[in-house]
Amino acid sequence: MTATATVTATATATATATAAGAVRPAPAAGASAATAVRVEVRAADGWAAVCGLSDLLPGRGVAALLPDGRQVALFRDRAGRTYAVDNRDPFTGAYVLSRGLLGSAGGRAFVASPLLKQRFDLETGRCLDDDGVSVPAYAVRVR
């Protein structure tokens, strides 16, 4: 499942459907999707565009599917920084980290799994509650 999907609204305009099913309107007349700010994640074969910056609400996460089939959880904190970690919770095997709660500990941003509440550092993927566990963390850029 991807965080966003492009839906054809008319022959000349598109709308974006969010994971929750809400549809965002197409860019205003004169604006183009090419000029929209997008979020890209470093994938195995280079940078992959995964969503628009406006799809990332501060304090909330979204899930996205990379070209190689991996799921990532993307976040934007209240300071505007973006992060991406694997969406799979290593303790349960469920793909739910994008639905976790954001917080900080010792100046480090983390996401707490919505299931068992383990906290994962958003920059490194290291579990703050079990040093032997981590999730992959991905480089993110906004363009």
SULSUL-V570935 format. One record per pair of residues at least 6 apart in sequence whose C-alpha atoms are under 8 Angstrom apart, sorted by the first residue. I is the first residue (numbers start at 1). GAP is how many residues later the second one is. D is the distance in whole Angstrom. If there is no record, write none. Layout:
i=(I	I)
gap=(GAP	GAP)
d=(D	D)
//
This chain:
i=(1	1	1	2	2	2	2	3	3	3	3	3	3	3	3	4	4	4	4	4	4	4	5	5	5	6	6	6	6	7	7	7	7	8	8	9	13	13	14	14	14	15	15	15	15	16	16	16	16	17	17	18	18	19	19	27	36	37	37	37	37	37	38	38	38	38	38	38	38	39	39	39	39	39	39	39	39	39	40	40	40	40	40	40	40	40	40	41	41	41	41	41	41	41	41	41	42	42	42	42	43	43	43	43	44	48	48	50	50	50	51	53	56	56	56	56	57	57	58	58	58	58	58	59	59	59	59	59	59	60	60	60	60	60	60	60	60	61	61	61	61	61	61	61	62	62	62	62	62	63	63	63	63	63	63	64	64	64	64	65	65	66	70	71	71	71	71	72	72	72	72	72	72	73	73	73	73	73	73	74	74	74	74	74	75	75	75	75	76	76	77	82	82	83	83	83	83	83	84	84	84	84	84	84	85	85	85	85	85	85	86	86	86	86	86	87	87	87	87	88	88	88	88	88	89	89	89	89	89	90	90	90	91	92	96	96	96	97	97	97	97	99	99	100	100	100	100	101	101	101	101	102	102	102	102	103	103	103	103	104	108	108	109	109	109	110	110	110	110	111	111	111	111	112	112	112	113	113	118	118	118	119	119	119	120	120	120	120	120	121	121	122	123	124	124	125	125	125	125	126	126	126	127	127	127)
gap=(62	63	64	17	61	62	63	15	16	47	48	59	60	61	62	12	13	14	15	46	47	60	11	12	13	8	9	10	11	7	8	9	10	6	7	6	13	14	11	12	13	8	9	10	11	7	8	9	10	6	7	6	37	43	44	6	16	15	16	17	105	106	11	12	13	14	15	104	105	10	11	12	13	14	101	102	103	104	7	8	9	10	11	100	101	102	103	6	7	8	9	43	97	98	99	100	6	96	97	98	23	24	25	95	24	18	19	14	15	16	13	89	6	18	19	20	18	19	17	18	19	20	22	16	17	18	19	42	43	15	16	17	38	39	40	41	42	12	13	14	15	37	38	39	11	12	13	36	37	8	9	10	11	24	35	7	8	9	10	6	7	6	16	15	16	17	24	12	13	14	15	16	26	11	12	13	14	24	25	8	9	10	11	24	7	8	9	23	6	7	25	58	59	39	40	55	56	57	38	39	53	54	55	56	37	40	50	51	52	53	11	49	50	51	52	8	9	10	11	6	7	8	9	47	6	7	8	24	46	43	44	45	25	23	17	18	19	14	15	16	17	14	15	11	12	13	14	10	11	12	13	7	8	9	10	6	7	8	9	6	13	14	12	13	14	9	10	11	12	8	9	10	11	6	7	8	6	7	9	10	11	8	9	10	6	7	8	14	15	6	7	15	14	12	13	9	10	11	12	7	8	9	6	7	8)
d=(8	7	6	7	6	4	5	6	5	8	7	6	5	5	7	6	6	5	6	8	6	7	6	5	7	7	6	5	6	6	5	6	7	5	6	6	6	8	7	5	8	6	6	5	4	5	5	7	7	4	6	8	8	8	8	7	7	6	6	8	7	6	7	8	6	4	5	6	5	6	6	5	6	6	7	6	5	7	6	5	4	6	7	6	5	6	8	5	5	7	7	7	6	6	5	7	6	6	5	6	7	8	8	8	8	7	7	6	7	7	8	7	7	8	6	6	8	6	7	5	5	5	7	7	6	5	6	8	6	6	7	8	8	7	8	7	7	6	5	5	7	5	6	7	6	5	7	5	7	7	6	5	6	7	5	6	5	7	7	5	6	7	8	6	5	7	8	6	6	4	5	8	8	5	5	6	5	6	4	7	6	4	7	7	6	5	6	8	4	6	8	7	8	6	7	7	7	6	7	8	6	5	7	7	7	6	7	6	4	6	8	6	5	6	8	5	6	5	6	6	4	6	6	8	6	6	6	7	8	8	8	7	8	8	7	7	8	7	7	5	7	8	6	6	5	5	5	5	5	7	7	7	6	5	6	6	5	6	8	6	7	8	6	6	8	6	5	4	5	5	5	7	7	5	4	6	6	8	7	7	6	6	5	6	5	4	6	7	8	6	7	7	6	8	6	5	5	6	5	7	4	6	6	5	8)
//
